Amino acid sequence: MDCFTHAGGKQTRSPELKRNLLAVLIANATNLGLVRMAEACGISYDILAWTQEWYIREETLAAANAAVVNYHHRLPLTQAFGGGTLSSSDGQRFPVKGKSTTARAMKKYFAGQGLSTYTHVSDQHTTFGIKVIVVTRREAHYVLDEIMGNKTDLPITEHATDTHGVTLVNFALFDLVGMQLSPRIRDLGKITLYRMDPKRNVNSLWPVVGPLLTQKINMGLIEENWDDLLRLAGSIKFGHATASLIVGKLSASSRQNTLAAALKEYGALRRTIYAARYLADETYRRRIARQLNKGESLHSLHRSLLYAHGGAIRHRHLAAQTEQAWCLTLLTNSVATWTTEYYGLAIGQMRAEGRAVDDELLAHISPAHSENVNFFGTINVEVDTELAKLNPAGYRPLRPRCPDRT
């Protein structure tokens, strides 16, 4: 809670501020909105609106999320899930109600319009980055952004993605900044494999593999532009330019741009090395698939948390949509962190009672399950009746989603 600072500077924090902040965070993450949250929790709408205006913004939400991720990273059980060195990214699409500057029509996913959130997930089941993007834009442009801007303690060195996050430019840039891109490419057997030496030399050295290397890399072009490639990577690594801007510009450049051409040539070489490793190493393939599945499980948790109003985003502008996306991420990481800590206590008690718990099995459990979470709260019938008496004309009671809840 200390990460949520007043936009006007240092202010005295009232005892009720924590309660108000939690109410605002849950209202945004569950898509209830401040009006419905005020009715549900008994805090006036004016107080919730003031709290959101002065304390909830992208800067404070990202800092609070980093604090939760770092705490989760230090839990003993977390190391069984992964070392925090592998991450993955994928887009998740949400419908939009009303007009919005970022919403676009896409009949494949929406009856009306929608937007996409691009999330970055670690192998420890936590989300360390999220960005709201236009649903029609290519996701590959945003793969490096949150990794280079990672403010958590996660030592990310390798990144997995699906086919939508793959370009030759990304393969080159990941290697130039000292990281490994490990995607799961659809129809991998149809991609072109490149060689560095003449065809006759390659076929004599590797009679079986040589014929598959159909194209020759232009090594001269890479060598001529090597210094510029390193400067480009340095600009991304030290934050002088965003990766999404550079990847978007260079991916759209023609072959007449020598820097873009050299980058794509180097990317083709790195993709060939990746393809050889992916096809030869079954453990590597399973590791990538398992990491992408972790991202899908967190997407499912997102859907469960964002339940109100059919899960449709109602904010019109990018800033408000980004704040809601961060609220959802913060709540998702809180659920995963609480579940991880609870699992650790349960495992400790089982071992204290003499029951054998194999460490290798712990890697296959997930803190992203939500069966233990009551998303809709409970209703006190007596309080509900009294509130209805106080304001019989304007009070709208919240009804439980399930008939067995009281």
C-alpha positions in Angstrom: 0.0 0.0 0.0 3.0 2.4 0.5 3.5 2.4 -3.2 0.3 4.4 -3.7 1.4 8.0 -3.1 -0.6 11.2 -3.5 -0.2 12.8 -6.9 0.3 16.2 -5.2 3.2 15.1 -3.1 3.6 13.9 0.5 0.3 13.9 2.3 -0.9 12.7 5.7 -2.4 9.2 5.2 -5.7 8.7 7.0 -6.4 5.3 8.8 -9.1 4.6 6.2 -6.9 5.1 3.2 -5.9 1.4 2.9 -9.5 0.4 3.0 -10.4 2.9 0.3 -7.5 1.9 -1.9 -8.5 -1.8 -1.7 -12.1 -0.9 -2.6 -11.0 1.1 -5.6 -8.5 -1.6 -6.8 -11.2 -4.3 -6.5 -13.8 -2.2 -8.2 -11.5 -1.7 -11.2 -10.2 -5.2 -11.4 -13.6 -6.9 -11.2 -15.2 -4.3 -13.6 -17.8 -3.4 -11.0 -17.1 0.3 -11.1 -17.1 2.8 -8.3 -20.9 3.3 -8.2 -21.6 -0.4 -7.6 -18.6 -0.7 -5.2 -19.9 2.2 -3.1 -23.3 0.4 -2.8 -21.6 -2.9 -1.9 -19.0 -1.8 0.7 -20.7 1.2 2.3 -18.0 3.7 1.3 -19.4 6.8 -0.4 -18.8 7.2 -4.1 -17.2 10.6 -3.5 -14.5 9.1 -1.3 -13.8 6.3 -3.8 -13.6 8.8 -6.7 -11.3 11.1 -4.8 -9.0 8.1 -3.9 -8.8 7.0 -7.5 -8.2 10.5 -8.8 -5.2 11.2 -6.5 -3.7 7.7 -5.8 -4.4 5.4 -8.7 -2.3 5.9 -11.7 0.0 3.8 -13.9 3.2 4.7 -11.9 1.8 3.7 -8.5 0.1 0.6 -9.8 3.3 -0.6 -11.6 5.3 0.0 -8.4 2.8 -1.9 -6.2 2.7 -4.8 -8.7 6.5 -5.0 -8.6 6.4 -5.2 -4.8 4.0 -8.1 -5.0 6.0 -9.9 -7.6 9.2 -9.4 -5.6 7.6 -10.8 -2.5 6.3 -13.8 -4.4 9.8 -14.3 -5.9 11.2 -14.6 -2.4 8.8 -17.3 -1.2 10.5 -20.7 -0.7 7.9 -22.6 -2.8 8.3 -20.2 -5.7 11.6 -21.7 -6.7 9.9 -25.0 -7.4 7.9 -23.3 -10.2 11.0 -21.8 -11.9 14.0 -19.7 -11.3 12.5 -16.5 -12.7 14.8 -16.6 -15.7 12.1 -17.6 -18.3 9.1 -15.5 -19.3 6.4 -15.5 -22.0 4.1 -13.0 -23.5 0.7 -13.3 -25.2 -2.3 -11.1 -26.0 -5.7 -11.3 -24.4 -8.7 -9.7 -26.1 -11.6 -8.0 -24.3 -14.8 -6.6 -25.7 -15.5 -2.8 -25.4 -18.8 -1.1 -24.6 -19.3 2.3 -26.2 -16.9 4.4 -28.2 -13.2 4.2 -27.4 -10.0 5.6 -29.0 -8.3 2.1 -28.9 -11.2 -0.2 -29.8 -11.4 -1.8 -33.2 -13.9 -4.1 -34.8 -12.7 -7.7 -35.3 -15.5 -10.1 -36.1 -13.4 -13.2 -35.3 -13.4 -12.3 -31.6 -16.1 -9.6 -31.0 -19.7 -9.0 -31.9 -18.8 -5.3 -31.7 -15.4 -3.7 -31.0 -12.6 -4.7 -28.6 -9.1 -4.2 -27.5 -6.1 -6.3 -26.6 -3.9 -6.4 -23.5 -0.4 -7.8 -24.0 0.9 -9.5 -20.8 4.3 -10.7 -19.8 4.4 -13.7 -17.4 7.3 -15.3 -15.6 7.9 -19.0 -15.1 6.9 -18.4 -11.4 3.2 -17.6 -12.4 3.4 -13.9 -11.9 2.7 -11.1 -14.4 5.4 -8.4 -14.5 4.2 -6.3 -17.4 1.1 -5.4 -19.3 0.3 -3.0 -22.1 -3.0 -2.1 -23.7 -2.7 -2.2 -27.5 -5.0 -1.8 -30.5 -6.3 -5.3 -31.3 -5.4 -5.0 -35.0 -1.7 -4.2 -34.4 0.9 -6.9 -34.5 1.9 -8.2 -31.1 5.5 -8.9 -32.2 6.3 -5.2 -31.9 5.7 -5.2 -28.1 7.5 -8.3 -27.1 10.7 -6.6 -25.9 9.1 -3.5 -24.3 8.1 -4.9 -20.9 11.3 -7.1 -20.7 13.6 -4.1 -21.1 11.4 -2.1 -18.7 11.2 -4.8 -16.1 11.5 -3.2 -12.7 11.1 -6.4 -10.6 13.8 -8.7 -9.2 13.1 -11.4 -11.8 16.4 -12.2 -13.7 14.8 -12.7 -17.1 17.2 -14.1 -19.7 14.9 -16.1 -22.0 11.5 -15.4 -23.5 8.9 -17.6 -25.1 6.0 -16.5 -27.3 3.7 -17.9 -29.9 3.7 -17.3 -33.7 2.2 -13.8 -33.3 5.3 -12.6 -31.4 7.9 -13.7 -33.9 9.7 -11.7 -36.5 13.3 -11.8 -37.9 13.9 -8.4 -36.3 12.9 -9.8 -32.9 15.3 -12.8 -33.3 18.1 -10.4 -34.0 17.4 -7.9 -31.3 17.0 -10.5 -28.5 20.4 -11.9 -29.3 22.0 -8.4 -29.5 20.7 -7.4 -26.1 22.0 -10.7 -24.6 18.7 -12.6 -24.3 17.3 -15.8 -26.0 14.0 -15.8 -27.9 12.4 -19.2 -27.7 9.0 -19.1 -29.5 6.6 -21.8 -30.5 6.2 -21.3 -34.2 3.3 -22.7 -36.1 4.3 -24.7 -39.2 8.0 -24.6 -38.2 8.8 -27.1 -41.0 7.9 -24.5 -43.7 10.4 -21.8 -42.6 13.5 -21.2 -44.6 16.8 -22.3 -43.1 20.0 -20.4 -43.8 23.6 -21.3 -44.1 26.8 -19.3 -43.8 29.1 -21.2 -46.2 28.7 -22.3 -49.8 26.3 -25.1 -50.5 29.0 -27.5 -51.6 30.9 -27.1 -48.4 27.8 -27.5 -46.2 26.6 -30.6 -48.0 30.0 -32.3 -47.7 30.2 -31.5 -43.9 26.5 -32.5 -43.2 25.2 -34.8 -45.9 21.8 -35.2 -44.2 21.2 -31.6 -43.0 23.0 -29.7 -45.7 20.2 -29.9 -48.3 17.8 -28.3 -45.9 19.9 -25.1 -45.6 18.6 -23.7 -48.9 19.6 -20.0 -48.5 22.9 -18.3 -47.9 23.3 -15.6 -45.3 24.7 -12.3 -46.5 27.5 -12.1 -44.0 29.1 -9.1 -45.7 26.0 -7.0 -45.1 26.0 -8.0 -41.4 29.7 -7.2 -41.0 29.3 -3.8 -42.7 26.5 -2.7 -40.3 27.7 -4.5 -37.2 28.6 -1.3 -35.3 25.2 0.2 -36.1 23.5 -3.0 -34.9 25.3 -2.8 -31.6 24.3 0.9 -31.2 20.7 0.0 -32.0 20.7 -2.7 -29.3 22.3 -0.3 -26.8 19.6 2.3 -27.5 16.9 -0.3 -26.6 18.8 -1.8 -23.6 19.4 1.6 -21.9 16.0 3.0 -22.7 16.9 5.7 -25.3 14.2 4.3 -27.6 11.3 1.8 -27.1 11.6 -1.6 -28.6 8.1 -1.4 -30.1 9.0 1.8 -32.0 12.2 0.3 -33.4 10.7 -3.1 -34.2 7.7 -1.6 -35.9 9.8 0.8 -38.1 12.4 -1.8 -39.1 9.9 -4.6 -39.7 8.1 -2.3 -42.2 11.3 -1.1 -43.9 12.2 -2.1 -47.4 15.3 -3.9 -48.4 16.8 -0.6 -49.5 17.3 0.2 -45.8 20.7 -1.4 -45.2 20.4 -1.4 -41.4 17.0 -3.1 -41.6 18.3 -5.6 -44.2 21.3 -6.4 -42.0 19.1 -6.9 -39.0 16.8 -9.3 -40.8 19.8 -11.2 -42.2 21.1 -11.7 -38.7 17.7 -12.6 -37.5 17.4 -15.3 -40.1 20.7 -16.8 -38.9 19.5 -16.8 -35.2 16.1 -18.3 -36.3 18.0 -21.2 -38.0 20.0 -21.9 -34.9 16.8 -21.8 -32.8 15.0 -24.2 -35.2 17.8 -26.7 -35.0 17.7 -26.7 -31.2 13.9 -26.8 -31.1 13.6 -29.8 -33.4 16.5 -31.7 -31.8 15.7 -31.1 -28.1 12.4 -32.5 -26.7 13.0 -31.1 -23.3 13.4 -27.6 -24.8 10.1 -28.0 -26.6 8.3 -29.1 -23.5 9.8 -26.2 -21.5 8.4 -23.7 -24.0 5.0 -25.3 -24.1 4.8 -25.4 -20.3 5.6 -21.7 -20.0 3.0 -20.7 -22.6 0.4 -22.8 -20.7 1.2 -20.8 -17.5 0.3 -17.6 -19.4 -3.0 -19.2 -20.6 -3.9 -20.2 -17.0 -3.4 -16.6 -15.8 -5.5 -15.4 -18.7 -8.2 -17.6 -17.4 -7.9 -16.1 -14.0 -8.2 -12.6 -15.6 -11.5 -13.7 -17.1 -12.8 -14.9 -13.8 -11.8 -11.7 -12.0 -13.2 -9.3 -14.6 -16.7 -10.7 -14.3 -18.9 -7.7 -14.0 -20.7 -6.2 -17.0 -19.9 -9.3 -19.1 -16.1 -8.6 -18.9 -16.5 -5.6 -21.3 -14.2 -2.6 -20.9 -16.2 0.6 -20.5 -13.4 3.2 -20.3 -13.0 5.3 -23.4 -9.4 6.5 -23.2 -6.1 4.7 -23.1 -4.9 6.1 -19.8 -8.0 4.8 -17.9 -7.9 1.4 -19.8 -4.2 1.1 -18.8 -5.0 1.8 -15.1 -7.8 -0.8 -15.1 -5.4 -3.4 -16.8 -2.8 -2.8 -14.0 -5.5 -3.1 -11.3 -6.5 -6.5 -12.8 -2.8 -7.5 -13.0 -2.2 -6.5 -9.4 -5.2 -8.5 -8.2 -4.2 -11.5 -10.2 -0.7 -11.5 -8.8 -2.2 -11.1 -5.3 -4.3 -14.2 -5.8 -1.3 -16.2 -7.1 0.9 -14.9 -4.2 -1.6 -15.8 -1.5 -2.2 -19.2 -3.0 1.6 -19.9 -3.2 2.1 -18.9 0.4 -0.8 -21.1 1.4 0.6 -24.0 -0.6 3.9 -23.6 1.2 2.3 -23.7 4.6 0.3 -26.8 3.7 3.4 -28.6 2.3 5.3 -27.7 5.5 2.6 -29.1 7.7 2.4 -32.3 5.6 6.1 -32.8 5.9 6.0 -32.1 9.6 3.4 -34.9 9.9 5.8 -37.3 8.2 4.2 -37.3 4.8 6.5 -37.5 1.8 6.2 -34.6 -0.7 8.5 -34.9 -3.7 10.1 -31.6 -4.8 9.8 -32.6 -8.4 6.1 -32.8 -8.1 5.8 -29.3 -6.8 6.8 -27.9 -10.2 3.6 -29.2 -11.6 1.2 -27.4 -9.3 -0.1 -23.9 -10.2 -1.1 -21.0 -7.9 -3.3 -19.6 -10.7 -6.2 -21.9 -9.8 -9.2 -19.9 -8.5 -11.5 -22.6 -7.0 -10.6 -21.3 -3.5 -11.5 -17.7 -4.4 -15.0 -16.2 -3.8 -15.1 -13.6 -6.6 -18.5 -12.2 -5.7 -18.3 -11.6 -2.0 -21.2 -12.3 0.5 -24.3 -10.4 1.3 -25.5 -9.8 4.9 -29.3 -10.0 4.5 -29.9 -8.0 7.7 -27.6 -5.2 6.6 -29.1 -5.3 3.1 -32.6 -4.9 4.5 -31.6 -1.9 6.7 -29.9 -0.1 3.8 -33.1 -0.6 1.8 -35.1 1.0 4.5 -32.8 4.1 4.6 -33.1 4.7 0.9 -36.0 2.7 -0.5 -36.1 4.7 -3.8 -32.5 4.7 -4.8 -30.9 1.6 -3.2 -30.2 -1.3 -5.5 -29.2 -4.4 -3.5 -26.5 -6.7 -4.9 -27.8 -10.2 -5.5 -25.6 -13.2 -5.2 -24.5 -14.9 -8.4 -25.2 -18.4 -7.1 -28.4 -19.5 -5.4 -26.6 -21.3 -2.5 -24.8 -18.0 -1.4 -26.6 -15.9 1.2 
